[in-house]
Amino acid sequence: MEVKSKARVSSDGLDRGRFTFQRSWFDEDIRPEWETLTVPLRGTKLNILEVGSFEGASTTWILDNLMTRSESRMTAIDTFEGGMEHLDPDQVHQYDISSLESRFRSNISKCEHMNKLRVMKAKSDDALLDLRREGALFDFIYIDASHVAIDVLHDAVICWRMLSVHGTMVFDDVAWKGYMEDCYNPRIAIRSFVQCAVQEVETKETEAQMWVTKVPNRIPATPNPDPALYYWDNGLAVKQ
């Protein structure tokens, strides 16, 4: 059953009640944090990428709040087929996946700046590579597509190559544990990515998300002076 957004008015006075969402995750759990953390971005020229849009809750908020400059643009990627957790027939019915795209398009049509939005109906595997080939560069990237760790890691690595220095990449579902096996959950992918990119990241973890700012490399690579220590044995470098 579709319901109007519970949080009818944002702190900016914008009416969220004009949108219809089946799930109010963004407005209840995420939007209050975004309204604070995105203050430095307001009124600036932005190129924004959203990987995973679902019903358009975050998409509509971005259009309303971060697309106010005439030069700003946004790209949203989604298959509108749901994720691995929606493969179960009960989940398909519960989330009404068959009408997902129409709900998304209905919601974004109510935004003043919808003409600044490019929607790529595709898997992130394909769409992100297309954007790379186009030479796209973004100031703000929101990753909230597949909840499977290997997919999250894939999206993160490609998106990172398209994030400008001092840009921000936000991961949703850092605390989500939809699978009993940790190897499937987003958290392991997000933390692994941050560890691999630690030399050029600043992080802020909220209750549900990880905000990662790209900074100039602060840890230059130091060549190993001893060729005998080039290889690892059970996690420890040893002489040969």
Secondary structure per residue as TSV (DSSP state, phi and psi in degrees):
chain	resnum	aa	ss	phi	psi
A	1	M	-	360.0	132.4
A	2	E	-	-81.5	141.8
A	3	V	E	-132.6	149.5
A	4	K	E	-68.1	150.2
A	5	S	-	-54.8	128.8
A	6	K	S	-65.9	-37.4
A	7	A	-	-87.2	93.2
A	8	R	-	-70.1	-34.5
A	9	V	B	-128.9	129.4
A	10	S	-	-80.0	174.8
A	11	S	T	-65.9	-17.0
A	12	D	T	-88.5	1.7
A	13	G	S	83.6	7.6
A	14	L	-	-84.5	137.3
A	15	D	B	-78.6	107.7
A	16	R	G	-83.4	-12.6
A	17	G	G	-70.1	-11.3
A	18	R	G	-77.4	-10.3
A	19	F	S	-98.1	154.2
A	20	T	E	-122.4	116.4
A	21	F	E	-125.9	142.1
A	22	Q	S	-75.8	-31.2
A	23	R	-	-122.6	138.3
A	24	S	-	-109.2	30.0
A	25	W	H	-53.8	-50.1
A	26	F	I	-63.4	-50.4
A	27	D	I	-67.1	-33.1
A	28	E	I	-83.4	-38.8
A	29	D	I	-109.0	-29.7
A	30	I	I	-108.1	-43.7
A	31	R	H	-54.4	-42.7
A	32	P	H	-57.1	-37.4
A	33	E	H	-69.7	-42.1
A	34	W	H	-62.9	-38.1
A	35	E	H	-62.6	-26.8
A	36	T	H	-88.7	-48.1
A	37	L	H	-73.3	-20.3
A	38	T	T	-95.9	5.5
A	39	V	G	-52.4	-44.1
A	40	P	G	-64.0	-17.6
A	41	L	G	-88.8	-20.0
A	42	R	T	-59.8	134.0
A	43	G	T	77.5	5.6
A	44	T	S	-102.2	160.0
A	45	K	-	-73.1	122.5
A	46	L	-	-132.4	144.6
A	47	N	E	-118.0	116.2
A	48	I	E	-118.3	140.0
A	49	L	E	-120.4	131.4
A	50	E	E	-119.6	120.7
A	51	V	E	-105.4	100.8
A	52	G	-	101.3	110.7
A	53	S	-	-118.2	-28.3
A	54	F	T	52.4	-118.1
A	55	E	T	-83.5	-8.9
A	56	G	S	96.2	18.1
A	57	A	H	-62.1	-51.6
A	58	S	H	-73.1	-32.9
A	59	T	H	-59.7	-48.2
A	60	T	H	-65.9	-36.0
A	61	W	H	-65.6	-43.0
A	62	I	H	-63.2	-44.5
A	63	L	H	-59.6	-41.4
A	64	D	H	-72.5	-34.9
A	65	N	H	-108.6	-27.3
A	66	L	H	-116.8	1.6
A	67	M	-	-109.1	24.6
A	68	T	-	-73.0	-26.7
A	69	R	S	-74.8	140.1
A	70	S	T	-62.3	-28.0
A	71	E	T	-85.9	-9.6
A	72	S	-	-70.0	148.2
A	73	R	E	-141.6	155.8
A	74	M	E	-137.2	142.5
A	75	T	E	-122.7	131.9
A	76	A	E	-122.0	134.6
A	77	I	E	-118.2	130.2
A	78	D	E	-165.9	147.4
A	79	T	-	-84.6	-22.2
A	80	F	S	59.9	31.7
A	81	E	S	-116.8	3.0
A	82	G	-	79.2	179.3
A	83	G	-	-110.2	-168.1
A	84	M	G	-60.3	-32.9
A	85	E	G	-72.1	-10.3
A	86	H	G	-101.2	9.3
A	87	L	-	-73.0	-27.1
A	88	D	S	-64.2	133.2
A	89	P	H	-54.3	-36.0
A	90	D	H	-64.7	-37.3
A	91	Q	H	-69.1	-39.9
A	92	V	H	-58.0	-43.0
A	93	H	H	-70.4	-44.8
A	94	Q	H	-61.0	-39.7
A	95	Y	T	-97.0	0.5
A	96	D	T	48.4	56.8
A	97	I	G	-59.9	-31.5
A	98	S	G	-61.3	-25.8
A	99	S	G	-106.8	10.6
A	100	L	H	-59.4	-49.0
A	101	E	H	-63.7	-40.7
A	102	S	H	-65.8	-35.7
A	103	R	H	-66.0	-42.7
A	104	F	H	-58.6	-49.8
A	105	R	H	-68.8	-32.8
A	106	S	H	-65.0	-41.7
A	107	N	H	-67.3	-46.5
A	108	I	H	-68.7	-24.7
A	109	S	T	-65.4	-16.5
A	110	K	T	-90.8	4.3
A	111	C	S	-97.6	136.4
A	112	E	T	-59.5	-35.5
A	113	H	T	-101.7	24.7
A	114	M	G	-62.5	-21.8
A	115	N	G	-69.7	-10.7
A	116	K	G	-92.6	0.2
A	117	L	E	-100.2	130.9
A	118	R	E	-108.2	122.2
A	119	V	E	-104.0	123.2
A	120	M	E	-108.1	104.5
A	121	K	E	-84.2	95.5
A	122	A	S	-169.3	167.1
A	123	K	-	-71.7	146.7
A	124	S	H	-61.3	-31.2
A	125	D	H	-51.5	-46.2
A	126	D	H	-82.9	-45.9
A	127	A	H	-64.9	-41.2
A	128	L	H	-65.5	-38.2
A	129	L	H	-67.4	-36.2
A	130	D	H	-62.2	-42.9
A	131	L	H	-64.9	-38.5
A	132	R	H	-61.0	-44.2
A	133	R	H	-64.9	-28.8
A	134	E	H	-76.8	-11.5
A	135	G	T	77.9	27.4
A	136	A	-	-65.2	145.8
A	137	L	-	-137.3	132.6
A	138	F	E	-123.1	152.8
A	139	D	E	-97.4	-23.3
A	140	F	E	-147.6	127.2
A	141	I	E	-128.8	131.1
A	142	Y	E	-115.8	119.6
A	143	I	E	-106.2	111.4
A	144	D	-	-152.3	49.7
A	145	A	S	-101.9	-115.7
A	146	S	-	-59.2	143.6
A	147	H	-	-98.2	13.2
A	148	V	S	-92.8	129.9
A	149	A	H	-53.2	-47.0
A	150	I	H	-64.2	-32.6
A	151	D	H	-70.7	-41.4
A	152	V	H	-60.8	-43.3
A	153	L	H	-64.4	-41.9
A	154	H	H	-59.6	-48.8
A	155	D	H	-61.7	-40.8
A	156	A	H	-63.3	-46.4
A	157	V	H	-64.3	-44.4
A	158	I	H	-69.5	-41.9
A	159	C	H	-61.9	-38.3
A	160	W	H	-58.2	-36.3
A	161	R	H	-67.7	-18.4
A	162	M	T	-107.1	6.7
A	163	L	E	-93.8	128.5
A	164	S	E	-70.1	154.2
A	165	V	E	-62.2	134.2
A	166	H	E	78.1	3.5
A	167	G	E	-79.2	168.7
A	168	T	E	-122.9	136.1
A	169	M	E	-120.2	128.4
A	170	V	E	-113.7	128.1
A	171	F	E	-102.7	127.5
A	172	D	S	-88.0	166.5
A	173	D	-	64.8	30.9
A	174	V	T	-64.0	-24.5
A	175	A	T	-105.9	2.7
A	176	W	-	-73.4	132.5
A	177	K	-	-132.9	72.4
A	178	G	-	-80.0	-12.7
A	179	Y	S	-123.6	145.1
A	180	M	S	-68.5	-27.7
A	181	E	S	-90.2	121.0
A	182	D	G	-60.2	-26.5
A	183	C	G	-63.6	-16.2
A	184	Y	G	-95.7	-23.0
A	185	N	S	-79.3	148.6
A	186	P	H	-58.2	-31.6
A	187	R	H	-56.0	-41.8
A	188	I	H	-65.7	-35.2
A	189	A	H	-70.0	-43.9
A	190	I	H	-63.7	-45.2
A	191	R	H	-69.1	-36.0
A	192	S	H	-64.7	-42.6
A	193	F	H	-61.5	-47.8
A	194	V	H	-60.1	-39.1
A	195	Q	H	-65.0	-38.6
A	196	C	H	-71.5	-28.4
A	197	A	T	-107.3	18.2
A	198	V	G	-57.1	-26.6
A	199	Q	G	-69.7	-14.6
A	200	E	G	-137.6	32.0
A	201	V	E	-131.0	150.8
A	202	E	E	-124.6	134.0
A	203	T	E	-120.7	152.0
A	204	K	E	-140.6	118.3
A	205	E	E	-101.7	125.8
A	206	T	-	-98.8	-170.8
A	207	E	S	-62.9	-34.7
A	208	A	S	-121.3	-10.3
A	209	Q	-	-136.2	162.6
A	210	M	E	-119.2	121.1
A	211	W	E	-100.3	125.5
A	212	V	E	-124.0	120.5
A	213	T	E	-102.2	132.8
A	214	K	E	-86.4	123.4
A	215	V	-	-121.9	162.3
A	216	P	-	-57.7	146.0
A	217	N	-	-53.4	123.7
A	218	R	-	-106.1	-7.0
A	219	I	S	-129.3	87.8
A	220	P	-	-63.6	147.4
A	221	A	-	-70.6	134.6
A	222	T	-	-108.6	114.2
A	223	P	-	-60.0	141.0
A	224	N	-	-73.6	120.1
A	225	P	S	-77.5	-11.0
A	226	D	-	-116.2	104.1
A	227	P	G	-56.4	-23.3
A	228	A	G	-72.2	-11.5
A	229	L	G	-108.7	21.1
A	230	Y	S	-74.2	-16.8
A	231	Y	S	-120.9	154.4
A	232	W	E	-104.2	143.4
A	233	D	E	-130.9	109.8
A	234	N	T	54.7	37.4
A	235	G	T	87.7	-1.2
A	236	L	E	-126.0	135.0
A	237	A	E	-74.1	131.8
A	238	V	-	-132.1	150.8
A	239	K	-	-71.1	149.6
A	240	Q	-	-105.9	360.0
